[in-house]
Amino acid sequence: MTTIARWAVAALLLAAGGVRAEDACRADVDRLCPGIPPGGGRIAACLKANQAQVSPACKAELVTVARKVKEVGAACADDVQSYCSDVAPGQGAVVRCLAANKATLAPQCRDVIQGAQEKVAEFRKACGKDVKKLCKGIAPGQGRILACLQSRQADLSPECQALAR
């Protein structure tokens, strides 16, 4: 799988909300990777480098993430290469490119894109007001908005609390 396809897979997984490795691995990241900024696979690399010390729950979640990456990669890698190979990854650009070409995507990739768009719409509906109120000035990207919401869990609306955990 190409680098751009890997970035797209990661973006699709995050957008789809289907993978929450940060929940199972939060304590491991805090303990083993303090100060490492998210993005570019740095935290995953840190956890891999410290694999012997990673908790069983985090290891299990990382296996699930790897399986999901493989599944989504199988569904969309060819479409990423065909339609979005010239798109610079980041800020959801590859996902937007795939969405713009949704009518001509392979059925499996189209289903993944549709699911991701539905999850994003659900998140925006549940958390849009909270983001505007509690995370004003936070630049989107690399999970910063979600981190902001998680840090303000007690202040979130009940609808958003259910999604931002």
Phi and psi in radians as a Rosetta constraint file:
Dihedral C 1 N 2 CA 2 C 2 CIRCULARHARMONIC -1.269 0.35
Dihedral N 2 CA 2 C 2 N 3 CIRCULARHARMONIC 2.866 0.35
Dihedral C 2 N 3 CA 3 C 3 CIRCULARHARMONIC -1.049 0.35
Dihedral N 3 CA 3 C 3 N 4 CIRCULARHARMONIC -0.755 0.35
Dihedral C 3 N 4 CA 4 C 4 CIRCULARHARMONIC -1.121 0.35
Dihedral N 4 CA 4 C 4 N 5 CIRCULARHARMONIC -0.638 0.35
Dihedral C 4 N 5 CA 5 C 5 CIRCULARHARMONIC -1.153 0.35
Dihedral N 5 CA 5 C 5 N 6 CIRCULARHARMONIC -0.674 0.35
Dihedral C 5 N 6 CA 6 C 6 CIRCULARHARMONIC -1.093 0.35
Dihedral N 6 CA 6 C 6 N 7 CIRCULARHARMONIC -0.769 0.35
Dihedral C 6 N 7 CA 7 C 7 CIRCULARHARMONIC -1.065 0.35
Dihedral N 7 CA 7 C 7 N 8 CIRCULARHARMONIC -0.730 0.35
Dihedral C 7 N 8 CA 8 C 8 CIRCULARHARMONIC -1.129 0.35
Dihedral N 8 CA 8 C 8 N 9 CIRCULARHARMONIC -0.726 0.35
Dihedral C 8 N 9 CA 9 C 9 CIRCULARHARMONIC -1.051 0.35
Dihedral N 9 CA 9 C 9 N 10 CIRCULARHARMONIC -0.816 0.35
Dihedral C 9 N 10 CA 10 C 10 CIRCULARHARMONIC -1.065 0.35
Dihedral N 10 CA 10 C 10 N 11 CIRCULARHARMONIC -0.763 0.35
Dihedral C 10 N 11 CA 11 C 11 CIRCULARHARMONIC -1.110 0.35
Dihedral N 11 CA 11 C 11 N 12 CIRCULARHARMONIC -0.719 0.35
Dihedral C 11 N 12 CA 12 C 12 CIRCULARHARMONIC -1.119 0.35
Dihedral N 12 CA 12 C 12 N 13 CIRCULARHARMONIC -0.726 0.35
Dihedral C 12 N 13 CA 13 C 13 CIRCULARHARMONIC -1.099 0.35
Dihedral N 13 CA 13 C 13 N 14 CIRCULARHARMONIC -0.762 0.35
Dihedral C 13 N 14 CA 14 C 14 CIRCULARHARMONIC -1.159 0.35
Dihedral N 14 CA 14 C 14 N 15 CIRCULARHARMONIC -0.758 0.35
Dihedral C 14 N 15 CA 15 C 15 CIRCULARHARMONIC -1.122 0.35
Dihedral N 15 CA 15 C 15 N 16 CIRCULARHARMONIC -0.640 0.35
Dihedral C 15 N 16 CA 16 C 16 CIRCULARHARMONIC -1.305 0.35
Dihedral N 16 CA 16 C 16 N 17 CIRCULARHARMONIC -0.259 0.35
Dihedral C 16 N 17 CA 17 C 17 CIRCULARHARMONIC 1.219 0.35
Dihedral N 17 CA 17 C 17 N 18 CIRCULARHARMONIC 0.227 0.35
Dihedral C 17 N 18 CA 18 C 18 CIRCULARHARMONIC -1.467 0.35
Dihedral N 18 CA 18 C 18 N 19 CIRCULARHARMONIC -0.178 0.35
Dihedral C 18 N 19 CA 19 C 19 CIRCULARHARMONIC -2.235 0.35
Dihedral N 19 CA 19 C 19 N 20 CIRCULARHARMONIC 2.187 0.35
Dihedral C 19 N 20 CA 20 C 20 CIRCULARHARMONIC -2.275 0.35
Dihedral N 20 CA 20 C 20 N 21 CIRCULARHARMONIC 0.933 0.35
Dihedral C 20 N 21 CA 21 C 21 CIRCULARHARMONIC -1.033 0.35
Dihedral N 21 CA 21 C 21 N 22 CIRCULARHARMONIC -0.489 0.35
Dihedral C 21 N 22 CA 22 C 22 CIRCULARHARMONIC -1.076 0.35
Dihedral N 22 CA 22 C 22 N 23 CIRCULARHARMONIC -0.483 0.35
Dihedral C 22 N 23 CA 23 C 23 CIRCULARHARMONIC -1.166 0.35
Dihedral N 23 CA 23 C 23 N 24 CIRCULARHARMONIC -0.912 0.35
Dihedral C 23 N 24 CA 24 C 24 CIRCULARHARMONIC -1.267 0.35
Dihedral N 24 CA 24 C 24 N 25 CIRCULARHARMONIC -0.410 0.35
Dihedral C 24 N 25 CA 25 C 25 CIRCULARHARMONIC -1.887 0.35
Dihedral N 25 CA 25 C 25 N 26 CIRCULARHARMONIC 0.015 0.35
Dihedral C 25 N 26 CA 26 C 26 CIRCULARHARMONIC -0.942 0.35
Dihedral N 26 CA 26 C 26 N 27 CIRCULARHARMONIC -0.860 0.35
Dihedral C 26 N 27 CA 27 C 27 CIRCULARHARMONIC -1.135 0.35
Dihedral N 27 CA 27 C 27 N 28 CIRCULARHARMONIC -0.657 0.35
Dihedral C 27 N 28 CA 28 C 28 CIRCULARHARMONIC -1.132 0.35
Dihedral N 28 CA 28 C 28 N 29 CIRCULARHARMONIC -0.737 0.35
Dihedral C 28 N 29 CA 29 C 29 CIRCULARHARMONIC -1.109 0.35
Dihedral N 29 CA 29 C 29 N 30 CIRCULARHARMONIC -0.786 0.35
Dihedral C 29 N 30 CA 30 C 30 CIRCULARHARMONIC -1.063 0.35
Dihedral N 30 CA 30 C 30 N 31 CIRCULARHARMONIC -0.675 0.35
Dihedral C 30 N 31 CA 31 C 31 CIRCULARHARMONIC -1.424 0.35
Dihedral N 31 CA 31 C 31 N 32 CIRCULARHARMONIC -0.735 0.35
Dihedral C 31 N 32 CA 32 C 32 CIRCULARHARMONIC -1.715 0.35
Dihedral N 32 CA 32 C 32 N 33 CIRCULARHARMONIC -0.379 0.35
Dihedral C 32 N 33 CA 33 C 33 CIRCULARHARMONIC -2.284 0.35
Dihedral N 33 CA 33 C 33 N 34 CIRCULARHARMONIC 0.748 0.35
Dihedral C 33 N 34 CA 34 C 34 CIRCULARHARMONIC -1.111 0.35
Dihedral N 34 CA 34 C 34 N 35 CIRCULARHARMONIC 2.407 0.35
Dihedral C 34 N 35 CA 35 C 35 CIRCULARHARMONIC 1.436 0.35
Dihedral N 35 CA 35 C 35 N 36 CIRCULARHARMONIC -0.068 0.35
Dihedral C 35 N 36 CA 36 C 36 CIRCULARHARMONIC -1.457 0.35
Dihedral N 36 CA 36 C 36 N 37 CIRCULARHARMONIC 2.127 0.35
Dihedral C 36 N 37 CA 37 C 37 CIRCULARHARMONIC -1.294 0.35
Dihedral N 37 CA 37 C 37 N 38 CIRCULARHARMONIC 2.528 0.35
Dihedral C 37 N 38 CA 38 C 38 CIRCULARHARMONIC -1.213 0.35
Dihedral N 38 CA 38 C 38 N 39 CIRCULARHARMONIC 2.787 0.35
Dihedral C 38 N 39 CA 39 C 39 CIRCULARHARMONIC 1.878 0.35
Dihedral N 39 CA 39 C 39 N 40 CIRCULARHARMONIC 2.594 0.35
Dihedral C 39 N 40 CA 40 C 40 CIRCULARHARMONIC 1.190 0.35
Dihedral N 40 CA 40 C 40 N 41 CIRCULARHARMONIC 0.272 0.35
Dihedral C 40 N 41 CA 41 C 41 CIRCULARHARMONIC 1.330 0.35
Dihedral N 41 CA 41 C 41 N 42 CIRCULARHARMONIC 0.217 0.35
Dihedral C 41 N 42 CA 42 C 42 CIRCULARHARMONIC -1.143 0.35
Dihedral N 42 CA 42 C 42 N 43 CIRCULARHARMONIC -0.709 0.35
Dihedral C 42 N 43 CA 43 C 43 CIRCULARHARMONIC -1.231 0.35
Dihedral N 43 CA 43 C 43 N 44 CIRCULARHARMONIC -0.730 0.35
Dihedral C 43 N 44 CA 44 C 44 CIRCULARHARMONIC -1.044 0.35
Dihedral N 44 CA 44 C 44 N 45 CIRCULARHARMONIC -0.725 0.35
Dihedral C 44 N 45 CA 45 C 45 CIRCULARHARMONIC -1.121 0.35
Dihedral N 45 CA 45 C 45 N 46 CIRCULARHARMONIC -0.685 0.35
Dihedral C 45 N 46 CA 46 C 46 CIRCULARHARMONIC -1.113 0.35
Dihedral N 46 CA 46 C 46 N 47 CIRCULARHARMONIC -0.794 0.35
Dihedral C 46 N 47 CA 47 C 47 CIRCULARHARMONIC -1.102 0.35
Dihedral N 47 CA 47 C 47 N 48 CIRCULARHARMONIC -0.679 0.35
Dihedral C 47 N 48 CA 48 C 48 CIRCULARHARMONIC -1.137 0.35
Dihedral N 48 CA 48 C 48 N 49 CIRCULARHARMONIC -0.717 0.35
Dihedral C 48 N 49 CA 49 C 49 CIRCULARHARMONIC -1.142 0.35
Dihedral N 49 CA 49 C 49 N 50 CIRCULARHARMONIC -0.469 0.35
Dihedral C 49 N 50 CA 50 C 50 CIRCULARHARMONIC -1.909 0.35
Dihedral N 50 CA 50 C 50 N 51 CIRCULARHARMONIC 0.470 0.35
Dihedral C 50 N 51 CA 51 C 51 CIRCULARHARMONIC -0.917 0.35
Dihedral N 51 CA 51 C 51 N 52 CIRCULARHARMONIC -0.632 0.35
Dihedral C 51 N 52 CA 52 C 52 CIRCULARHARMONIC -1.122 0.35
Dihedral N 52 CA 52 C 52 N 53 CIRCULARHARMONIC -0.421 0.35
Dihedral C 52 N 53 CA 53 C 53 CIRCULARHARMONIC -1.782 0.35
Dihedral N 53 CA 53 C 53 N 54 CIRCULARHARMONIC -0.030 0.35
Dihedral C 53 N 54 CA 54 C 54 CIRCULARHARMONIC -1.307 0.35
Dihedral N 54 CA 54 C 54 N 55 CIRCULARHARMONIC 2.420 0.35
Dihedral C 54 N 55 CA 55 C 55 CIRCULARHARMONIC -1.131 0.35
Dihedral N 55 CA 55 C 55 N 56 CIRCULARHARMONIC 2.687 0.35
Dihedral C 55 N 56 CA 56 C 56 CIRCULARHARMONIC -1.017 0.35
Dihedral N 56 CA 56 C 56 N 57 CIRCULARHARMONIC -0.670 0.35
Dihedral C 56 N 57 CA 57 C 57 CIRCULARHARMONIC -1.107 0.35
Dihedral N 57 CA 57 C 57 N 58 CIRCULARHARMONIC -0.732 0.35
Dihedral C 57 N 58 CA 58 C 58 CIRCULARHARMONIC -1.182 0.35
Dihedral N 58 CA 58 C 58 N 59 CIRCULARHARMONIC -0.745 0.35
Dihedral C 58 N 59 CA 59 C 59 CIRCULARHARMONIC -1.012 0.35
Dihedral N 59 CA 59 C 59 N 60 CIRCULARHARMONIC -0.764 0.35
Dihedral C 59 N 60 CA 60 C 60 CIRCULARHARMONIC -1.100 0.35
Dihedral N 60 CA 60 C 60 N 61 CIRCULARHARMONIC -0.721 0.35
Dihedral C 60 N 61 CA 61 C 61 CIRCULARHARMONIC -1.176 0.35
Dihedral N 61 CA 61 C 61 N 62 CIRCULARHARMONIC -0.652 0.35
Dihedral C 61 N 62 CA 62 C 62 CIRCULARHARMONIC -1.143 0.35
Dihedral N 62 CA 62 C 62 N 63 CIRCULARHARMONIC -0.608 0.35
Dihedral C 62 N 63 CA 63 C 63 CIRCULARHARMONIC -1.123 0.35
Dihedral N 63 CA 63 C 63 N 64 CIRCULARHARMONIC -0.738 0.35
Dihedral C 63 N 64 CA 64 C 64 CIRCULARHARMONIC -1.094 0.35
Dihedral N 64 CA 64 C 64 N 65 CIRCULARHARMONIC -0.748 0.35
Dihedral C 64 N 65 CA 65 C 65 CIRCULARHARMONIC -1.056 0.35
Dihedral N 65 CA 65 C 65 N 66 CIRCULARHARMONIC -0.811 0.35
Dihedral C 65 N 66 CA 66 C 66 CIRCULARHARMONIC -1.056 0.35
Dihedral N 66 CA 66 C 66 N 67 CIRCULARHARMONIC -0.701 0.35
Dihedral C 66 N 67 CA 67 C 67 CIRCULARHARMONIC -1.124 0.35
Dihedral N 67 CA 67 C 67 N 68 CIRCULARHARMONIC -0.763 0.35
Dihedral C 67 N 68 CA 68 C 68 CIRCULARHARMONIC -1.118 0.35
Dihedral N 68 CA 68 C 68 N 69 CIRCULARHARMONIC -0.730 0.35
Dihedral C 68 N 69 CA 69 C 69 CIRCULARHARMONIC -1.029 0.35
Dihedral N 69 CA 69 C 69 N 70 CIRCULARHARMONIC -0.752 0.35
Dihedral C 69 N 70 CA 70 C 70 CIRCULARHARMONIC -1.120 0.35
Dihedral N 70 CA 70 C 70 N 71 CIRCULARHARMONIC -0.757 0.35
Dihedral C 70 N 71 CA 71 C 71 CIRCULARHARMONIC -1.102 0.35
Dihedral N 71 CA 71 C 71 N 72 CIRCULARHARMONIC -0.848 0.35
Dihedral C 71 N 72 CA 72 C 72 CIRCULARHARMONIC -1.181 0.35
Dihedral N 72 CA 72 C 72 N 73 CIRCULARHARMONIC -0.662 0.35
Dihedral C 72 N 73 CA 73 C 73 CIRCULARHARMONIC -1.047 0.35
Dihedral N 73 CA 73 C 73 N 74 CIRCULARHARMONIC -0.736 0.35
Dihedral C 73 N 74 CA 74 C 74 CIRCULARHARMONIC -1.120 0.35
Dihedral N 74 CA 74 C 74 N 75 CIRCULARHARMONIC -0.617 0.35
Dihedral C 74 N 75 CA 75 C 75 CIRCULARHARMONIC -1.303 0.35
Dihedral N 75 CA 75 C 75 N 76 CIRCULARHARMONIC -0.603 0.35
Dihedral C 75 N 76 CA 76 C 76 CIRCULARHARMONIC -2.142 0.35
Dihedral N 76 CA 76 C 76 N 77 CIRCULARHARMONIC -0.138 0.35
Dihedral C 76 N 77 CA 77 C 77 CIRCULARHARMONIC -1.014 0.35
Dihedral N 77 CA 77 C 77 N 78 CIRCULARHARMONIC -0.780 0.35
Dihedral C 77 N 78 CA 78 C 78 CIRCULARHARMONIC -1.128 0.35
Dihedral N 78 CA 78 C 78 N 79 CIRCULARHARMONIC -0.688 0.35
Dihedral C 78 N 79 CA 79 C 79 CIRCULARHARMONIC -1.186 0.35
Dihedral N 79 CA 79 C 79 N 80 CIRCULARHARMONIC -0.661 0.35
Dihedral C 79 N 80 CA 80 C 80 CIRCULARHARMONIC -1.060 0.35
Dihedral N 80 CA 80 C 80 N 81 CIRCULARHARMONIC -0.794 0.35
Dihedral C 80 N 81 CA 81 C 81 CIRCULARHARMONIC -1.126 0.35
Dihedral N 81 CA 81 C 81 N 82 CIRCULARHARMONIC -0.724 0.35
Dihedral C 81 N 82 CA 82 C 82 CIRCULARHARMONIC -1.245 0.35
Dihedral N 82 CA 82 C 82 N 83 CIRCULARHARMONIC -0.761 0.35
Dihedral C 82 N 83 CA 83 C 83 CIRCULARHARMONIC -1.855 0.35
Dihedral N 83 CA 83 C 83 N 84 CIRCULARHARMONIC -0.395 0.35
Dihedral C 83 N 84 CA 84 C 84 CIRCULARHARMONIC -2.258 0.35
Dihedral N 84 CA 84 C 84 N 85 CIRCULARHARMONIC 0.315 0.35
Dihedral C 84 N 85 CA 85 C 85 CIRCULARHARMONIC -1.122 0.35
Dihedral N 85 CA 85 C 85 N 86 CIRCULARHARMONIC -0.392 0.35
Dihedral C 85 N 86 CA 86 C 86 CIRCULARHARMONIC -1.669 0.35
Dihedral N 86 CA 86 C 86 N 87 CIRCULARHARMONIC 0.080 0.35
Dihedral C 86 N 87 CA 87 C 87 CIRCULARHARMONIC -1.567 0.35
Dihedral N 87 CA 87 C 87 N 88 CIRCULARHARMONIC 2.238 0.35
Dihedral C 87 N 88 CA 88 C 88 CIRCULARHARMONIC -1.292 0.35
Dihedral N 88 CA 88 C 88 N 89 CIRCULARHARMONIC 2.191 0.35
Dihedral C 88 N 89 CA 89 C 89 CIRCULARHARMONIC -1.205 0.35
Dihedral N 89 CA 89 C 89 N 90 CIRCULARHARMONIC 2.695 0.35
Dihedral C 89 N 90 CA 90 C 90 CIRCULARHARMONIC 2.207 0.35
Dihedral N 90 CA 90 C 90 N 91 CIRCULARHARMONIC 2.554 0.35
Dihedral C 90 N 91 CA 91 C 91 CIRCULARHARMONIC 0.988 0.35
Dihedral N 91 CA 91 C 91 N 92 CIRCULARHARMONIC 0.468 0.35
Dihedral C 91 N 92 CA 92 C 92 CIRCULARHARMONIC 1.364 0.35
Dihedral N 92 CA 92 C 92 N 93 CIRCULARHARMONIC 0.249 0.35
Dihedral C 92 N 93 CA 93 C 93 CIRCULARHARMONIC -1.084 0.35
Dihedral N 93 CA 93 C 93 N 94 CIRCULARHARMONIC -0.724 0.35
Dihedral C 93 N 94 CA 94 C 94 CIRCULARHARMONIC -1.206 0.35
Dihedral N 94 CA 94 C 94 N 95 CIRCULARHARMONIC -0.706 0.35
Dihedral C 94 N 95 CA 95 C 95 CIRCULARHARMONIC -1.092 0.35
Dihedral N 95 CA 95 C 95 N 96 CIRCULARHARMONIC -0.741 0.35
Dihedral C 95 N 96 CA 96 C 96 CIRCULARHARMONIC -1.087 0.35
Dihedral N 96 CA 96 C 96 N 97 CIRCULARHARMONIC -0.685 0.35
Dihedral C 96 N 97 CA 97 C 97 CIRCULARHARMONIC -1.089 0.35
Dihedral N 97 CA 97 C 97 N 98 CIRCULARHARMONIC -0.801 0.35
Dihedral C 97 N 98 CA 98 C 98 CIRCULARHARMONIC -1.092 0.35
Dihedral N 98 CA 98 C 98 N 99 CIRCULARHARMONIC -0.748 0.35
Dihedral C 98 N 99 CA 99 C 99 CIRCULARHARMONIC -1.074 0.35
Dihedral N 99 CA 99 C 99 N 100 CIRCULARHARMONIC -0.665 0.35
Dihedral C 99 N 100 CA 100 C 100 CIRCULARHARMONIC -1.150 0.35
Dihedral N 100 CA 100 C 100 N 101 CIRCULARHARMONIC -0.429 0.35
Dihedral C 100 N 101 CA 101 C 101 CIRCULARHARMONIC -1.859 0.35
Dihedral N 101 CA 101 C 101 N 102 CIRCULARHARMONIC 0.332 0.35
Dihedral C 101 N 102 CA 102 C 102 CIRCULARHARMONIC -0.944 0.35
Dihedral N 102 CA 102 C 102 N 103 CIRCULARHARMONIC -0.654 0.35
Dihedral C 102 N 103 CA 103 C 103 CIRCULARHARMONIC -1.104 0.35
Dihedral N 103 CA 103 C 103 N 104 CIRCULARHARMONIC -0.454 0.35
Dihedral C 103 N 104 CA 104 C 104 CIRCULARHARMONIC -1.893 0.35
Dihedral N 104 CA 104 C 104 N 105 CIRCULARHARMONIC 0.087 0.35
Dihedral C 104 N 105 CA 105 C 105 CIRCULARHARMONIC -1.286 0.35
Dihedral N 105 CA 105 C 105 N 106 CIRCULARHARMONIC 2.782 0.35
Dihedral C 105 N 106 CA 106 C 106 CIRCULARHARMONIC -1.058 0.35
Dihedral N 106 CA 106 C 106 N 107 CIRCULARHARMONIC 2.549 0.35
Dihedral C 106 N 107 CA 107 C 107 CIRCULARHARMONIC -0.942 0.35
Dihedral N 107 CA 107 C 107 N 108 CIRCULARHARMONIC -0.698 0.35
Dihedral C 107 N 108 CA 108 C 108 CIRCULARHARMONIC -1.136 0.35
Dihedral N 108 CA 108 C 108 N 109 CIRCULARHARMONIC -0.726 0.35
Dihedral C 108 N 109 CA 109 C 109 CIRCULARHARMONIC -1.213 0.35
Dihedral N 109 CA 109 C 109 N 110 CIRCULARHARMONIC -0.698 0.35
Dihedral C 109 N 110 CA 110 C 110 CIRCULARHARMONIC -1.007 0.35
Dihedral N 110 CA 110 C 110 N 111 CIRCULARHARMONIC -0.713 0.35
Dihedral C 110 N 111 CA 111 C 111 CIRCULARHARMONIC -1.123 0.35
Dihedral N 111 CA 111 C 111 N 112 CIRCULARHARMONIC -0.703 0.35
Dihedral C 111 N 112 CA 112 C 112 CIRCULARHARMONIC -1.129 0.35
Dihedral N 112 CA 112 C 112 N 113 CIRCULARHARMONIC -0.776 0.35
Dihedral C 112 N 113 CA 113 C 113 CIRCULARHARMONIC -1.101 0.35
Dihedral N 113 CA 113 C 113 N 114 CIRCULARHARMONIC -0.768 0.35
Dihedral C 113 N 114 CA 114 C 114 CIRCULARHARMONIC -1.054 0.35
Dihedral N 114 CA 114 C 114 N 115 CIRCULARHARMONIC -0.791 0.35
Dihedral C 114 N 115 CA 115 C 115 CIRCULARHARMONIC -1.077 0.35
Dihedral N 115 CA 115 C 115 N 116 CIRCULARHARMONIC -0.723 0.35
Dihedral C 115 N 116 CA 116 C 116 CIRCULARHARMONIC -1.112 0.35
Dihedral N 116 CA 116 C 116 N 117 CIRCULARHARMONIC -0.765 0.35
Dihedral C 116 N 117 CA 117 C 117 CIRCULARHARMONIC -1.114 0.35
Dihedral N 117 CA 117 C 117 N 118 CIRCULARHARMONIC -0.665 0.35
Dihedral C 117 N 118 CA 118 C 118 CIRCULARHARMONIC -1.142 0.35
Dihedral N 118 CA 118 C 118 N 119 CIRCULARHARMONIC -0.724 0.35
Dihedral C 118 N 119 CA 119 C 119 CIRCULARHARMONIC -1.150 0.35
Dihedral N 119 CA 119 C 119 N 120 CIRCULARHARMONIC -0.716 0.35
Dihedral C 119 N 120 CA 120 C 120 CIRCULARHARMONIC -1.105 0.35
Dihedral N 120 CA 120 C 120 N 121 CIRCULARHARMONIC -0.752 0.35
Dihedral C 120 N 121 CA 121 C 121 CIRCULARHARMONIC -1.104 0.35
Dihedral N 121 CA 121 C 121 N 122 CIRCULARHARMONIC -0.707 0.35
Dihedral C 121 N 122 CA 122 C 122 CIRCULARHARMONIC -1.099 0.35
Dihedral N 122 CA 122 C 122 N 123 CIRCULARHARMONIC -0.763 0.35
Dihedral C 122 N 123 CA 123 C 123 CIRCULARHARMONIC -1.096 0.35
Dihedral N 123 CA 123 C 123 N 124 CIRCULARHARMONIC -0.814 0.35
Dihedral C 123 N 124 CA 124 C 124 CIRCULARHARMONIC -1.076 0.35
Dihedral N 124 CA 124 C 124 N 125 CIRCULARHARMONIC -0.705 0.35
Dihedral C 124 N 125 CA 125 C 125 CIRCULARHARMONIC -1.146 0.35
Dihedral N 125 CA 125 C 125 N 126 CIRCULARHARMONIC -0.772 0.35
Dihedral C 125 N 126 CA 126 C 126 CIRCULARHARMONIC -1.330 0.35
Dihedral N 126 CA 126 C 126 N 127 CIRCULARHARMONIC -0.587 0.35
Dihedral C 126 N 127 CA 127 C 127 CIRCULARHARMONIC -2.067 0.35
Dihedral N 127 CA 127 C 127 N 128 CIRCULARHARMONIC -0.039 0.35
Dihedral C 127 N 128 CA 128 C 128 CIRCULARHARMONIC -0.966 0.35
Dihedral N 128 CA 128 C 128 N 129 CIRCULARHARMONIC -0.807 0.35
Dihedral C 128 N 129 CA 129 C 129 CIRCULARHARMONIC -1.170 0.35
Dihedral N 129 CA 129 C 129 N 130 CIRCULARHARMONIC -0.664 0.35
Dihedral C 129 N 130 CA 130 C 130 CIRCULARHARMONIC -1.133 0.35
Dihedral N 130 CA 130 C 130 N 131 CIRCULARHARMONIC -0.707 0.35
Dihedral C 130 N 131 CA 131 C 131 CIRCULARHARMONIC -1.066 0.35
Dihedral N 131 CA 131 C 131 N 132 CIRCULARHARMONIC -0.826 0.35
Dihedral C 131 N 132 CA 132 C 132 CIRCULARHARMONIC -1.097 0.35
Dihedral N 132 CA 132 C 132 N 133 CIRCULARHARMONIC -0.679 0.35
Dihedral C 132 N 133 CA 133 C 133 CIRCULARHARMONIC -1.403 0.35
Dihedral N 133 CA 133 C 133 N 134 CIRCULARHARMONIC -0.768 0.35
Dihedral C 133 N 134 CA 134 C 134 CIRCULARHARMONIC -1.751 0.35
Dihedral N 134 CA 134 C 134 N 135 CIRCULARHARMONIC -0.344 0.35
Dihedral C 134 N 135 CA 135 C 135 CIRCULARHARMONIC -2.167 0.35
Dihedral N 135 CA 135 C 135 N 136 CIRCULARHARMONIC 0.489 0.35
Dihedral C 135 N 136 CA 136 C 136 CIRCULARHARMONIC -1.002 0.35
Dihedral N 136 CA 136 C 136 N 137 CIRCULARHARMONIC 2.323 0.35
Dihedral C 136 N 137 CA 137 C 137 CIRCULARHARMONIC 1.546 0.35
Dihedral N 137 CA 137 C 137 N 138 CIRCULARHARMONIC -0.115 0.35
Dihedral C 137 N 138 CA 138 C 138 CIRCULARHARMONIC -1.446 0.35
Dihedral N 138 CA 138 C 138 N 139 CIRCULARHARMONIC 2.182 0.35
Dihedral C 138 N 139 CA 139 C 139 CIRCULARHARMONIC -1.287 0.35
Dihedral N 139 CA 139 C 139 N 140 CIRCULARHARMONIC 2.322 0.35
Dihedral C 139 N 140 CA 140 C 140 CIRCULARHARMONIC -1.198 0.35
Dihedral N 140 CA 140 C 140 N 141 CIRCULARHARMONIC 2.755 0.35
Dihedral C 140 N 141 CA 141 C 141 CIRCULARHARMONIC 2.002 0.35
Dihedral N 141 CA 141 C 141 N 142 CIRCULARHARMONIC 2.598 0.35
Dihedral C 141 N 142 CA 142 C 142 CIRCULARHARMONIC 0.967 0.35
Dihedral N 142 CA 142 C 142 N 143 CIRCULARHARMONIC 0.515 0.35
Dihedral C 142 N 143 CA 143 C 143 CIRCULARHARMONIC 1.335 0.35
Dihedral N 143 CA 143 C 143 N 144 CIRCULARHARMONIC 0.226 0.35
Dihedral C 143 N 144 CA 144 C 144 CIRCULARHARMONIC -1.140 0.35
Dihedral N 144 CA 144 C 144 N 145 CIRCULARHARMONIC -0.693 0.35
Dihedral C 144 N 145 CA 145 C 145 CIRCULARHARMONIC -1.145 0.35
Dihedral N 145 CA 145 C 145 N 146 CIRCULARHARMONIC -0.812 0.35
Dihedral C 145 N 146 CA 146 C 146 CIRCULARHARMONIC -1.071 0.35
Dihedral N 146 CA 146 C 146 N 147 CIRCULARHARMONIC -0.717 0.35
Dihedral C 146 N 147 CA 147 C 147 CIRCULARHARMONIC -1.087 0.35
Dihedral N 147 CA 147 C 147 N 148 CIRCULARHARMONIC -0.710 0.35
Dihedral C 147 N 148 CA 148 C 148 CIRCULARHARMONIC -1.068 0.35
Dihedral N 148 CA 148 C 148 N 149 CIRCULARHARMONIC -0.835 0.35
Dihedral C 148 N 149 CA 149 C 149 CIRCULARHARMONIC -1.075 0.35
Dihedral N 149 CA 149 C 149 N 150 CIRCULARHARMONIC -0.732 0.35
Dihedral C 149 N 150 CA 150 C 150 CIRCULARHARMONIC -1.132 0.35
Dihedral N 150 CA 150 C 150 N 151 CIRCULARHARMONIC -0.580 0.35
Dihedral C 150 N 151 CA 151 C 151 CIRCULARHARMONIC -1.290 0.35
Dihedral N 151 CA 151 C 151 N 152 CIRCULARHARMONIC -0.295 0.35
Dihedral C 151 N 152 CA 152 C 152 CIRCULARHARMONIC -1.989 0.35
Dihedral N 152 CA 152 C 152 N 153 CIRCULARHARMONIC 0.477 0.35
Dihedral C 152 N 153 CA 153 C 153 CIRCULARHARMONIC -0.802 0.35
Dihedral N 153 CA 153 C 153 N 154 CIRCULARHARMONIC -0.786 0.35
Dihedral C 153 N 154 CA 154 C 154 CIRCULARHARMONIC -1.153 0.35
Dihedral N 154 CA 154 C 154 N 155 CIRCULARHARMONIC -0.396 0.35
Dihedral C 154 N 155 CA 155 C 155 CIRCULARHARMONIC -1.637 0.35
Dihedral N 155 CA 155 C 155 N 156 CIRCULARHARMONIC -0.075 0.35
Dihedral C 155 N 156 CA 156 C 156 CIRCULARHARMONIC -1.364 0.35
Dihedral N 156 CA 156 C 156 N 157 CIRCULARHARMONIC 2.684 0.35
Dihedral C 156 N 157 CA 157 C 157 CIRCULARHARMONIC -1.130 0.35
Dihedral N 157 CA 157 C 157 N 158 CIRCULARHARMONIC 2.686 0.35
Dihedral C 157 N 158 CA 158 C 158 CIRCULARHARMONIC -0.988 0.35
Dihedral N 158 CA 158 C 158 N 159 CIRCULARHARMONIC -0.662 0.35
Dihedral C 158 N 159 CA 159 C 159 CIRCULARHARMONIC -1.102 0.35
Dihedral N 159 CA 159 C 159 N 160 CIRCULARHARMONIC -0.734 0.35
Dihedral C 159 N 160 CA 160 C 160 CIRCULARHARMONIC -1.280 0.35
Dihedral N 160 CA 160 C 160 N 161 CIRCULARHARMONIC -0.656 0.35
Dihedral C 160 N 161 CA 161 C 161 CIRCULARHARMONIC -0.963 0.35
Dihedral N 161 CA 161 C 161 N 162 CIRCULARHARMONIC -0.689 0.35
Dihedral C 161 N 162 CA 162 C 162 CIRCULARHARMONIC -1.121 0.35
Dihedral N 162 CA 162 C 162 N 163 CIRCULARHARMONIC -0.541 0.35
Dihedral C 162 N 163 CA 163 C 163 CIRCULARHARMONIC -1.641 0.35
Dihedral N 163 CA 163 C 163 N 164 CIRCULARHARMONIC -0.459 0.35
Dihedral C 163 N 164 CA 164 C 164 CIRCULARHARMONIC -1.606 0.35
Dihedral N 164 CA 164 C 164 N 165 CIRCULARHARMONIC 0.026 0.35
